[in-house]
């Protein structure tokens, strides 16, 4: 048996899609660079001290989505420096329970439910993590370590993961957190009613054939395929949050977890625009409960939110960092998000013209990326022509044939392809960045005789956006991507059973390349990943536009808030404090 700790596989969260770009003269280079994220599973180390193999790192932007496979072969896990028995990196949270004060947060992100299984938006972790925890969590450095599980072991054949749970943990309703509770949650995620479990969440546990209760603190996950990496990483996401068995199926009304804070429904707004959480006096890590009360307001308008922060109304705010640094406090840079368009109807089932690659690529050539970022006040380096941002990044494509904006060439190419004009609607999140990108492209398409009507989501939430995508409500949709792994993102749209591939259709050659990459080491998989992405990009199915950096702004009296690599706006609330 191998005891394993997982290095940054940086998994999918909400909106991963695959990319398209049309042929032309541009080399497709992207200068935008974010803080380095590790792309694949790494540092495989046997408990007996076997040699480690380090994965290549990804210096590109973070993207979002869903998994369908692991970055590497199934047994490619990683050690986190020790045997993984202590999941907090040193501090065991065993200090005294002594919460002080109130933390007030202004959030640019809204949440539309407190049921973690009904929302795949990565940024909503900033709401859920106060109440819910999982067996595994992703640390600030991107590694995956134990949490509610004090350790785990993977069998030699990689077909079973056995978790040892912390004893004595309870849910907010007093129910014990034990192996039975774990089984109830995973079984629910796998089989819950469609109106209660978003299909991609269920798909995250598709590789779990059976959950076996061995005893109260020991539970075994028997797998369908010998690929434990995706299971472990998904357990650090929404599908791995543990809900009290009594609240399963009703977690939106009864958000009951094991976390350091308890949801206060009486003082929270029914529309979730104002949320209140109270300190949990029975938390299993009492020293990690830093404040008595947490209040979160949803404030969509960037200037209003910034002004409220600088006036001291909020201790912390989530922000679009293109606004520049605040006049007070400090910034915590978060992962980048790729703003993009995805052609959902690329087979032309709704709009026949979209089945023609030449038409899709001519449309792409009418997109003025540089003009969009200039209008938004961002640097030219934020323009994105492919998935990766830096030529030194893992799986960056050197010979990608993607043109720059050229409306005359786009018009000529569209006419040569037999384009005669058509109309369609595009859905986007209701904020400036998405709106500007959508309106700018609509203007370019209009020059070709194509009418694109842009429709902001109401409510303007990631959940609504995600649902629209899964239901294929729009033939083309504006999408954010927040997952740093090019392979994991690709698996969602490059596999017929990908959980973010509503049509199930895959361009010729892509599925074979993705499947080959999933069975190789990171070093050996890079060529396959690049080849698959090249097909997707040059087929003009996913169209990247620019990179948006998100982050936190906090006053100097806030301590313990660290971003988690790979998830936008995400941190764990354990140990967060407000002094004074």
BELRA-V604428 format. One line per field, one symbol per residue. burial: 1 if it has 24 or more other ideal C-beta (glycine too) atoms within 12 Angstrom, else 0. Layout:
# BELRA-V604428
burial: ???
This chain:
# BELRA-V604428
burial: 0111111111111111111111110101111111111111111110000000111111111111111111111111111100111111100010000010011111111111111111111111111111111111111111111111111111000111111111001111101111111111111111110001111111111111001010001111111011111111111111111111101110110111111111110001000111111111011110011111111111110100110110000111111111100100101101111111111111100010111111111111111111111001010001111111110011111001111111101110110010100101111111111111111111111011010101111001111111111101111111111111111111111110111111101110011011111111111011011111111111111111111111111110111111111111111111111100
